[in-house]
């Protein structure tokens, strides 16, 4: 009976690991995209530089369902998967979500709340 109990414990332990890994993958797959590992996406840069490519009229605009915030590093993880929020980073920048008619219109429709 000892060997069967040990096998049952191992099976439960392995099932727990698989479940934890599955939950981890599910939780991270629905989050904000991680930043690419290149000079254009260095976390040492100011968020205003992000808007050079990700403003409404830029080459890679943010999607219409983007959160109404411009403090990019509070949500987008670096290439190693770490968040790098900056205390006091502005949540609204010139050229940011308030200047995007789609995003600003969504905020107005919700009474300025997100």
C-alpha positions as protocol buffer text, in pm:
chain_id: "A"
residue {
  index: 1
  type: UNK
  ca { x: 0 y: 0 z: 0 }
}
residue {
  index: 2
  type: UNK
  ca { x: 297 y: 232 z: 59 }
}
residue {
  index: 3
  type: UNK
  ca { x: 402 y: 230 z: -308 }
}
residue {
  index: 4
  type: UNK
  ca { x: 47 y: 307 z: -426 }
}
residue {
  index: 5
  type: UNK
  ca { x: 19 y: 599 z: -183 }
}
residue {
  index: 6
  type: UNK
  ca { x: 356 y: 737 z: -300 }
}
residue {
  index: 7
  type: UNK
  ca { x: 246 y: 709 z: -665 }
}
residue {
  index: 8
  type: UNK
  ca { x: -84 y: 882 z: -586 }
}
residue {
  index: 9
  type: UNK
  ca { x: 104 y: 1168 z: -415 }
}
residue {
  index: 10
  type: UNK
  ca { x: 336 y: 1204 z: -715 }
}
residue {
  index: 11
  type: UNK
  ca { x: 40 y: 1207 z: -952 }
}
residue {
  index: 12
  type: UNK
  ca { x: -137 y: 1476 z: -746 }
}
residue {
  index: 13
  type: UNK
  ca { x: 184 y: 1679 z: -729 }
}
residue {
  index: 14
  type: UNK
  ca { x: 238 y: 1654 z: -1107 }
}
residue {
  index: 15
  type: UNK
  ca { x: -125 y: 1748 z: -1175 }
}
residue {
  index: 16
  type: UNK
  ca { x: -83 y: 2051 z: -951 }
}
residue {
  index: 17
  type: UNK
  ca { x: 226 y: 2162 z: -1142 }
}
residue {
  index: 18
  type: UNK
  ca { x: 48 y: 2124 z: -1475 }
}
residue {
  index: 19
  type: UNK
  ca { x: -250 y: 2320 z: -1345 }
}
residue {
  index: 20
  type: UNK
  ca { x: -27 y: 2599 z: -1211 }
}
residue {
  index: 21
  type: UNK
  ca { x: 159 y: 2622 z: -1542 }
}
residue {
  index: 22
  type: UNK
  ca { x: -171 y: 2636 z: -1731 }
}
residue {
  index: 23
  type: UNK
  ca { x: -304 y: 2914 z: -1510 }
}
residue {
  index: 24
  type: UNK
  ca { x: 22 y: 3106 z: -1555 }
}
residue {
  index: 25
  type: UNK
  ca { x: 8 y: 3078 z: -1932 }
}
residue {
  index: 26
  type: UNK
  ca { x: -358 y: 3178 z: -1938 }
}
residue {
  index: 27
  type: UNK
  ca { x: -298 y: 3481 z: -1715 }
}
residue {
  index: 28
  type: UNK
  ca { x: -3 y: 3612 z: -1915 }
}
residue {
  index: 29
  type: UNK
  ca { x: -155 y: 3549 z: -2258 }
}
residue {
  index: 30
  type: UNK
  ca { x: -431 y: 3805 z: -2203 }
}
residue {
  index: 31
  type: UNK
  ca { x: -212 y: 4090 z: -2077 }
}
residue {
  index: 32
  type: UNK
  ca { x: -44 y: 4380 z: -2247 }
}
residue {
  index: 33
  type: UNK
  ca { x: 214 y: 4293 z: -2512 }
}
residue {
  index: 34
  type: UNK
  ca { x: 573 y: 4278 z: -2391 }
}
residue {
  index: 35
  type: UNK
  ca { x: 824 y: 4521 z: -2535 }
}
residue {
  index: 36
  type: UNK
  ca { x: 1061 y: 4392 z: -2802 }
}
residue {
  index: 37
  type: UNK
  ca { x: 1426 y: 4365 z: -2697 }
}
residue {
  index: 38
  type: UNK
  ca { x: 1565 y: 4649 z: -2910 }
}
residue {
  index: 39
  type: UNK
  ca { x: 1685 y: 5009 z: -2875 }
}
residue {
  index: 40
  type: UNK
  ca { x: 1350 y: 5154 z: -2984 }
}
residue {
  index: 41
  type: UNK
  ca { x: 1178 y: 4996 z: -2684 }
}
residue {
  index: 42
  type: UNK
  ca { x: 1431 y: 5066 z: -2407 }
}
residue {
  index: 43
  type: UNK
  ca { x: 1261 y: 5112 z: -2071 }
}
residue {
  index: 44
  type: UNK
  ca { x: 1507 y: 5391 z: -1992 }
}
residue {
  index: 45
  type: UNK
  ca { x: 1340 y: 5622 z: -2245 }
}
residue {
  index: 46
  type: UNK
  ca { x: 1060 y: 5864 z: -2170 }
}
residue {
  index: 47
  type: UNK
  ca { x: 706 y: 5752 z: -2250 }
}
residue {
  index: 48
  type: UNK
  ca { x: 675 y: 6047 z: -2490 }
}
residue {
  index: 49
  type: UNK
  ca { x: 918 y: 5866 z: -2722 }
}
residue {
  index: 50
  type: UNK
  ca { x: 673 y: 5573 z: -2742 }
}
residue {
  index: 51
  type: UNK
  ca { x: 419 y: 5807 z: -2898 }
}
residue {
  index: 52
  type: UNK
  ca { x: 657 y: 5872 z: -3188 }
}
residue {
  index: 53
  type: UNK
  ca { x: 550 y: 5532 z: -3323 }
}
residue {
  index: 54
  type: UNK
  ca { x: 230 y: 5458 z: -3131 }
}
residue {
  index: 55
  type: UNK
  ca { x: 29 y: 5781 z: -3161 }
}
residue {
  index: 56
  type: UNK
  ca { x: -288 y: 5784 z: -3373 }
}
residue {
  index: 57
  type: UNK
  ca { x: -116 y: 5920 z: -3685 }
}
residue {
  index: 58
  type: UNK
  ca { x: 211 y: 5724 z: -3643 }
}
residue {
  index: 59
  type: UNK
  ca { x: 315 y: 5403 z: -3813 }
}
residue {
  index: 60
  type: UNK
  ca { x: 202 y: 5170 z: -3535 }
}
residue {
  index: 61
  type: UNK
  ca { x: -95 y: 5336 z: -3364 }
}
residue {
  index: 62
  type: UNK
  ca { x: -247 y: 5197 z: -3048 }
}
residue {
  index: 63
  type: UNK
  ca { x: -569 y: 4997 z: -3090 }
}
residue {
  index: 64
  type: UNK
  ca { x: -907 y: 5154 z: -3018 }
}
residue {
  index: 65
  type: UNK
  ca { x: -943 y: 4943 z: -2703 }
}
residue {
  index: 66
  type: UNK
  ca { x: -614 y: 5066 z: -2554 }
}
residue {
  index: 67
  type: UNK
  ca { x: -646 y: 5180 z: -2191 }
}
residue {
  index: 68
  type: UNK
  ca { x: -678 y: 5554 z: -2148 }
}
residue {
  index: 69
  type: UNK
  ca { x: -326 y: 5597 z: -2013 }
}
residue {
  index: 70
  type: UNK
  ca { x: 11 y: 5704 z: -2150 }
}
residue {
  index: 71
  type: UNK
  ca { x: 235 y: 5562 z: -1874 }
}
residue {
  index: 72
  type: UNK
  ca { x: 346 y: 5276 z: -2098 }
}
residue {
  index: 73
  type: UNK
  ca { x: 584 y: 5100 z: -1860 }
}
residue {
  index: 74
  type: UNK
  ca { x: 313 y: 5051 z: -1598 }
}
residue {
  index: 75
  type: UNK
  ca { x: 149 y: 4784 z: -1818 }
}
residue {
  index: 76
  type: UNK
  ca { x: 397 y: 4678 z: -2087 }
}
residue {
  index: 77
  type: UNK
  ca { x: 666 y: 4443 z: -1959 }
}
residue {
  index: 78
  type: UNK
  ca { x: 1028 y: 4456 z: -2072 }
}
residue {
  index: 79
  type: UNK
  ca { x: 1176 y: 4178 z: -2285 }
}
residue {
  index: 80
  type: UNK
  ca { x: 1251 y: 3978 z: -1969 }
}
residue {
  index: 81
  type: UNK
  ca { x: 890 y: 3997 z: -1854 }
}
residue {
  index: 82
  type: UNK
  ca { x: 934 y: 4255 z: -1577 }
}
residue {
  index: 83
  type: UNK
  ca { x: 718 y: 4561 z: -1525 }
}
residue {
  index: 84
  type: UNK
  ca { x: 914 y: 4885 z: -1491 }
}
residue {
  index: 85
  type: UNK
  ca { x: 658 y: 5146 z: -1377 }
}
residue {
  index: 86
  type: UNK
  ca { x: 794 y: 5490 z: -1293 }
}
residue {
  index: 87
  type: UNK
  ca { x: 642 y: 5662 z: -992 }
}
residue {
  index: 88
  type: UNK
  ca { x: 489 y: 5989 z: -1105 }
}
residue {
  index: 89
  type: UNK
  ca { x: 487 y: 5902 z: -1475 }
}
residue {
  index: 90
  type: UNK
  ca { x: 221 y: 6108 z: -1653 }
}
residue {
  index: 91
  type: UNK
  ca { x: -90 y: 5919 z: -1755 }
}
residue {
  index: 92
  type: UNK
  ca { x: -168 y: 6173 z: -2024 }
}
residue {
  index: 93
  type: UNK
  ca { x: 93 y: 6317 z: -2262 }
}
residue {
  index: 94
  type: UNK
  ca { x: 73 y: 6557 z: -2558 }
}
residue {
  index: 95
  type: UNK
  ca { x: -4 y: 6342 z: -2860 }
}
residue {
  index: 96
  type: UNK
  ca { x: -132 y: 6067 z: -2634 }
}
residue {
  index: 97
  type: UNK
  ca { x: -477 y: 5927 z: -2574 }
}
residue {
  index: 98
  type: UNK
  ca { x: -646 y: 6266 z: -2517 }
}
residue {
  index: 99
  type: UNK
  ca { x: -534 y: 6374 z: -2866 }
}
residue {
  index: 100
  type: UNK
  ca { x: -662 y: 6055 z: -3028 }
}
residue {
  index: 101
  type: UNK
  ca { x: -1024 y: 6114 z: -3134 }
}
residue {
  index: 102
  type: UNK
  ca { x: -1116 y: 5746 z: -3098 }
}
residue {
  index: 103
  type: UNK
  ca { x: -969 y: 5706 z: -2750 }
}
residue {
  index: 104
  type: UNK
  ca { x: -1083 y: 6049 z: -2629 }
}
residue {
  index: 105
  type: UNK
  ca { x: -1431 y: 5980 z: -2768 }
}
residue {
  index: 106
  type: UNK
  ca { x: -1445 y: 5656 z: -2577 }
}
residue {
  index: 107
  type: UNK
  ca { x: -1349 y: 5840 z: -2259 }
}
residue {
  index: 108
  type: UNK
  ca { x: -1618 y: 6101 z: -2319 }
}
residue {
  index: 109
  type: UNK
  ca { x: -1877 y: 5832 z: -2377 }
}
residue {
  index: 110
  type: UNK
  ca { x: -1786 y: 5680 z: -2041 }
}
residue {
  index: 111
  type: UNK
  ca { x: -1799 y: 6015 z: -1866 }
}
residue {
  index: 112
  type: UNK
  ca { x: -1420 y: 6048 z: -1854 }
}
residue {
  index: 113
  type: UNK
  ca { x: -1373 y: 5719 z: -1671 }
}
residue {
  index: 114
  type: UNK
  ca { x: -1193 y: 5403 z: -1783 }
}
